[in-house]
Amino acid sequence: MLPVLHQVFGSTLVVAGLIVLPLPLPFGLIMLVIGFALLAPYIPVVQRLVKAMRTKWPDLNRQVMRYRHRFPPVIKRTIDKTHPAAPAE
């Protein structure tokens, strides 16, 4: 049941984030990041997207790894799966 809720809520946040993205405040970007974090453990396409973003922007990857220990286990596994050096699934 929890994976279904993650996927529904994550999809809703991604769609809402895309709609709100043009506004001057960064709420759309925050919503997109949270939505992708919720979707990444369950959808391989999102995992590849996050992995590509972390490869393209090494500073983002360093920040993610810096705060990895503060996240719940499901997000930690996603961080490990989407690490640029991790083997592809």
Backbone bond lengths (Angstrom), bond angles and torsions (degrees), N, CA, C in turn:
res aa  C-N    CA-C-N  psi(-1)  N-CA   C-N-CA  omega(-1)  CA-C   N-CA-C  phi
1 M - - - 1.454 - - 1.531 111.51 -
2 L 1.332 116.05 -39.87 1.461 119.75 -178.73 1.527 112.83 -63.68
3 P 1.364 119.37 -41.62 1.466 118.39 176.64 1.523 113.04 -60.10
4 V 1.322 117.02 -36.14 1.466 120.13 179.15 1.531 109.91 -65.80
5 L 1.329 116.28 -42.61 1.471 120.04 177.97 1.530 111.16 -64.06
6 H 1.341 116.22 -40.61 1.467 119.45 177.18 1.520 110.69 -59.99
7 Q 1.323 116.66 -43.84 1.460 120.30 -177.39 1.518 112.03 -68.42
8 V 1.325 116.93 -41.36 1.469 120.15 179.49 1.526 110.17 -66.91
9 F 1.327 116.88 -48.39 1.455 120.46 -178.99 1.531 110.98 -66.61
10 G 1.338 117.45 -40.41 1.456 120.90 178.05 1.520 112.37 -63.36
11 S 1.334 116.64 -42.20 1.468 120.44 177.93 1.522 111.37 -64.51
12 T 1.323 115.62 -40.64 1.463 120.03 178.05 1.522 110.87 -62.55
13 L 1.330 116.76 -42.53 1.469 119.91 179.16 1.524 111.99 -65.74
14 V 1.334 117.34 -38.31 1.469 120.04 179.46 1.531 110.34 -65.19
15 V 1.324 116.69 -45.92 1.468 119.93 179.62 1.522 110.63 -63.86
16 A 1.327 116.87 -46.83 1.471 120.19 179.17 1.529 110.82 -63.85
17 G 1.322 116.92 -37.77 1.462 120.55 178.79 1.520 112.33 -64.27
18 L 1.329 116.28 -38.36 1.463 119.73 177.19 1.526 111.43 -66.62
19 I 1.328 116.30 -35.48 1.462 119.89 178.54 1.516 111.18 -69.78
20 V 1.331 117.43 -39.98 1.467 122.78 -175.18 1.533 111.92 -86.04
21 L 1.322 118.01 -11.92 1.466 122.16 -174.40 1.533 114.84 -53.24
22 P 1.331 121.01 -38.77 1.468 119.53 -178.26 1.534 115.21 -70.21
23 L 1.310 118.10 -12.13 1.466 119.89 179.88 1.523 110.73 -66.09
24 P 1.336 117.22 154.88 1.465 119.73 -176.45 1.531 113.87 -66.67
25 L 1.316 118.89 -29.28 1.462 120.47 178.33 1.529 109.33 -82.93
26 P 1.336 118.60 149.67 1.473 120.46 -173.05 1.522 115.04 -81.91
27 F 1.331 119.01 26.24 1.461 120.44 -178.92 1.524 111.82 -61.11
28 G 1.317 117.76 -37.92 1.458 121.13 179.82 1.515 111.88 -62.00
29 L 1.316 116.91 -41.51 1.462 121.36 179.29 1.529 110.68 -66.15
30 I 1.314 116.40 -41.29 1.468 120.74 178.56 1.527 109.94 -63.82
31 M 1.322 116.54 -42.75 1.463 120.52 179.03 1.525 111.11 -63.92
32 L 1.326 117.15 -39.25 1.471 120.45 178.35 1.530 111.05 -64.11
33 V 1.308 117.23 -44.17 1.468 120.70 -178.78 1.530 110.50 -62.22
34 I 1.322 116.92 -46.04 1.467 120.20 179.68 1.527 110.38 -65.67
35 G 1.329 117.32 -41.36 1.459 120.79 178.73 1.523 112.29 -61.96
36 F 1.340 117.09 -44.67 1.462 120.14 177.98 1.520 111.23 -65.81
37 A 1.328 117.81 -36.15 1.471 120.82 177.88 1.528 110.71 -63.77
38 L 1.319 117.06 -35.68 1.462 120.11 178.25 1.528 112.33 -75.31
39 L 1.315 117.58 -32.08 1.466 121.26 -177.68 1.528 113.77 -84.44
40 A 1.306 117.74 -30.03 1.463 121.99 -172.36 1.534 114.62 -57.33
41 P 1.331 120.84 -37.62 1.474 117.28 -179.32 1.529 113.96 -65.85
42 Y 1.321 118.02 -18.72 1.456 120.77 -171.62 1.522 114.63 -114.01
43 I 1.319 118.23 -17.88 1.463 121.07 -174.30 1.535 109.13 -122.30
44 P 1.348 117.46 112.43 1.467 120.77 -177.39 1.530 114.08 -59.48
45 V 1.312 118.35 -32.51 1.467 120.76 179.51 1.529 110.20 -63.14
46 V 1.323 116.60 -40.78 1.465 120.81 178.49 1.533 109.49 -68.83
47 Q 1.322 117.38 -37.04 1.463 120.20 176.58 1.525 110.87 -60.09
48 R 1.341 116.58 -43.79 1.465 119.49 179.10 1.524 111.07 -65.59
49 L 1.330 117.04 -37.72 1.464 121.18 178.02 1.525 110.77 -62.99
50 V 1.322 116.77 -46.54 1.466 120.77 179.47 1.523 110.34 -64.32
51 K 1.336 117.02 -40.44 1.468 120.82 178.72 1.533 110.78 -63.42
52 A 1.323 116.74 -40.50 1.469 120.49 177.94 1.528 111.06 -65.40
53 M 1.323 116.72 -39.56 1.470 119.99 178.30 1.525 110.29 -64.99
54 R 1.327 116.94 -41.50 1.465 119.88 179.90 1.527 111.59 -68.93
55 T 1.331 117.25 -29.78 1.466 120.74 176.28 1.518 110.58 -72.71
56 K 1.319 116.13 -41.67 1.464 121.22 -177.39 1.530 112.22 -69.69
57 W 1.322 116.52 -36.99 1.468 121.01 -177.36 1.533 110.30 -118.23
58 P 1.330 117.77 90.09 1.476 121.33 -178.13 1.534 113.16 -59.93
59 D 1.329 117.62 -30.41 1.470 119.05 178.10 1.527 110.71 -64.50
60 L 1.313 116.76 -39.31 1.467 120.93 176.08 1.520 109.98 -61.49
61 N 1.318 116.73 -43.85 1.458 120.99 179.28 1.526 110.97 -61.69
62 R 1.324 117.42 -42.58 1.473 120.41 178.99 1.528 111.31 -62.28
63 Q 1.328 116.89 -40.99 1.464 120.15 179.54 1.533 111.17 -66.66
64 V 1.322 116.38 -40.69 1.465 119.84 178.37 1.522 109.89 -61.67
65 M 1.325 117.13 -45.45 1.461 120.55 -179.68 1.527 111.55 -68.25
66 R 1.302 116.76 -31.44 1.467 120.89 -179.67 1.534 111.12 -64.29
67 Y 1.337 116.77 -37.91 1.459 120.72 -176.27 1.527 113.22 -104.24
68 R 1.321 117.62 10.57 1.467 121.70 -177.50 1.524 112.20 -56.32
69 H 1.315 117.55 -40.08 1.466 121.26 -175.70 1.532 113.13 -64.90
70 R 1.322 118.59 -14.93 1.468 121.65 -177.89 1.524 113.45 -89.96
71 F 1.315 117.85 -9.63 1.457 121.60 -174.28 1.524 111.64 -89.99
72 P 1.345 117.14 159.57 1.470 120.17 174.73 1.532 110.64 -69.15
73 P 1.340 117.13 163.35 1.476 120.52 -175.07 1.528 114.73 -55.45
74 V 1.317 118.97 -37.91 1.470 119.82 -178.43 1.526 110.77 -64.49
75 I 1.307 118.09 -37.24 1.470 121.38 177.90 1.527 110.23 -73.74
76 K 1.334 117.86 -36.37 1.468 120.67 176.75 1.528 110.72 -60.29
77 R 1.342 116.51 -43.44 1.474 119.81 178.43 1.523 110.61 -63.20
78 T 1.321 116.57 -38.82 1.465 120.42 178.89 1.523 110.20 -65.91
79 I 1.323 116.96 -41.36 1.468 120.78 177.82 1.521 109.54 -60.51
80 D 1.329 117.32 -42.47 1.462 120.50 179.24 1.533 111.63 -66.76
81 K 1.330 117.25 -40.17 1.471 121.16 179.37 1.529 112.19 -66.24
82 T 1.319 116.84 -33.61 1.460 120.27 -175.37 1.528 112.79 -97.92
83 H 1.324 117.19 11.42 1.465 119.53 177.02 1.518 108.83 -66.36
84 P 1.332 117.67 137.80 1.477 119.99 -177.07 1.524 114.28 -57.06
85 A 1.322 118.51 -28.74 1.461 121.07 -179.09 1.524 112.76 -88.47
86 A 1.339 118.16 -5.55 1.464 121.58 -178.57 1.523 110.30 -70.93
87 P 1.335 118.11 144.44 1.467 119.83 177.81 1.523 110.89 -67.25
88 A 1.303 116.96 148.83 1.464 122.14 179.77 1.532 109.85 -71.75
89 E 1.325 116.03 146.76 1.461 120.04 178.61 1.499 110.99 -92.71
